[in-house]
Amino acid sequence: MHNRALHDSLAAFVQEAAWQLAEEVSGGAEIPFELDATPTRNAPLYCYRPLTGRFIAQRRTMLSRLPSYPQAARGLAALPDLPAYLVKRGRRAPAHEMPDAALQAFLGAVWEDVTDFVYDEARFAAAYAELEEVSYSGCALSLVITPVDGLVIESDEVALGEGLSLVRAATLTDAPHGLPEEDPHATVAVLTLESRDGRALEQAGRRLRRLQTALRLWDDAEPALGPTAHARTDGSPWLAIPLATGIRRPSEDCLLNADEEDPLRAFCGLVARRTPRSGELAWALRRFELGCERGSALEALTDWLLAARALLANADQPGYDGAAERLAAICAEQHDRPALEARVREAISLERAAVVGFVKSSPQVEELVAELGGCLRAVLRDVLCGHLDPNLRKVADELRGAGSVEQPA
């Protein structure tokens, strides 16, 4: 099976459609027939053949209102060669109507030459096998699996879209060796890619890096992908592929509850679409992630200060001048800004002492650096989500100016 998510969504749709179409028949609707004069062993002269496909097509509007319809249609639209399936089933449709036409064709394949609308697993399996065989013809399917350290999901699977899911490792039935299957709470990222040009693994690397960026911005536990991914194409043996993901400092795990799945799904989509490839924001984001990968908070301090400098310090002056005031203006309410500004200045002064070895890791140092990282995380997240203008210096200066205006008595 190439696409488990599509299989399950179509199964849900067929079950709902079976109930709805059976209600139509029991309510008096009649399935049209045609005379088939083709001789067969059981009917040497002629027989009547039910026009099930026509009956289904006449109820397309009704079927499109079923709760499972949108997900099934989206799954079909993502197939690599949906037009080929429509040709196979003798149908034509404009591009924007192809998913709906394919759903009708699929229902027609499930109940071809029958008049009882019941969900039959054997018929569904045969129809789905035909769909995959045609739609994936000439297309290599690659599967990539990698552990996600620091993330625990409440559900067995969290679909993030376009073949990417977070899955509890214990639920995998055909997992490569090396995954933490003995841990019932271990999470893995599973990515399915179709490719006709042999570049699936290259695409997988980009997708997984975007996922890691999103997870690091999502929660201060800073979940990270494992150092090694496992990949295979069209059922071949698993191959171990190193990922340049750095390390994750020991920290508490992020628990993803069921009610947080939709927000995370939307956030991952925003990060994938809006992450810049160049410029100050891209540079600062990479510096933030490098800080997440350092072995200690002291090692992360310089990375995070450089990210703050790139985004907020005076561009025409060396050092961190202006960064503390602007970061406080964006991340704190007016009455809390002096305290946060002082904390950022303390982190700046700590850097030189750390360079010469006068400062060692301690709970107080860890807390100070974590506070700086949390402010940067919030700023970067809001910029990528569109809540903050990327021109952060201007945003901060406007907030500082507004806060300095005296209110009338």
Phi, psi and omega in degrees: 000128181280319193226095182295320181297318178294317179305312184291321180292322177291323178298317178296319180293317180297321179295317178293319179296323179300314180296316182293316180291324177296323176297321178298315181294316180293337177276000175115355178292139183249138176276126179290155178234159172228154180277123179250111184268010179286121182293140174228173181296319183276338181225083187294340183259296181198170176205165176262130181248127181290135177269069184296321180299320178295319179299319179291317181299326179292346182242027183298321180296316178298316181292329180291347179270356180293143183303328184275355184297310186302315182293320179296319180294320178296321179297318178292321181299334182274357180295147184292334181214066178294322178304324180297323178293319178297320176298317179301323181269007175073037182232155174225148180198149172299161186304318184287345179256001184299315180301317179294317179297323179292324177295318176298317179296322180293317176299320177297324178291322181294319185248031180296128176065023174231161181241358179258117181271086176232153179279112180248118185299321181295316179294319179297316181299319180294318179294321180290322177299320177296317180301312181291320182300319182281314187288333181256011181299129180075011183243127178276135180253121180249140179238127181236131181230134177214143178295152174240107183276133176091010179231128176240126181254143181284322180276164176290329182210139176237105180284128180257354177104150176056043174083004182252131180218154167258129188226144172288125186301328183293342182270352181288134181264339181224067186265149176289159176292145178108347176280150183282063184291336182288342178270113183294344182258359183294142181242143176232153171264131180240122182237125176249128183229136172257137183214140174251355183244007178074015183252024184297318183292327175296317177295323180298319179301317180294317181297317182291324177295321177295321178298315180297319177301315181297318181293322179292328178278338184289317189217148181286357171289345177053058177305147183218149176287152179292165183289345184227135173252156177243131185223151171207157182236127179051046175076009179291170178300152179291139175242138176273129182236122179290141176245133179276071184251001180070207180234170177240128178293146178305130183198167174292153180279156172269124177262119179263106178283164182299324182283355177261357184294314180296315176300320179294319179300315179293320181294317178299322177295319178296316180297318181297324184274328192251357179294121182285155179264342181209171179099179183299318182295317179297318180295316180294322179296319178294321177296321177300316180292324176299322176297324177296334185268354182289155183286341180214165179296322180299322178291331179282340187303311183295320178301315184286327175293322178294324176297317178295321178297316181298326185268330195231337183288161177299121187292335184264010181227148178285164176081198187256020185301124179094343185291317183296314181296318183289320179296320178295321181297323182279322191264353184225153171292162188304317184287344179261355185295317180302320181293316180292321177300319179295322179295318179294320177296325177296320178295322179296316180292334180289334185300312182296320179295325178290324181297319183271000174087017180276349184238135175245160179297138178206164178304323180293318178295316179302317181295318180296313181293322178297324178295317176298314179297323178295321177295316179297320180300314181297318181295311181297319180297317182291327177294314181292331178278352179088007180279339179234141173293137179300339176280078189290330178299314180296316179301312183295318181294324177293320177295320179293321179293319179294325181285341182272351181284128180288138178278141179296147181288000000 
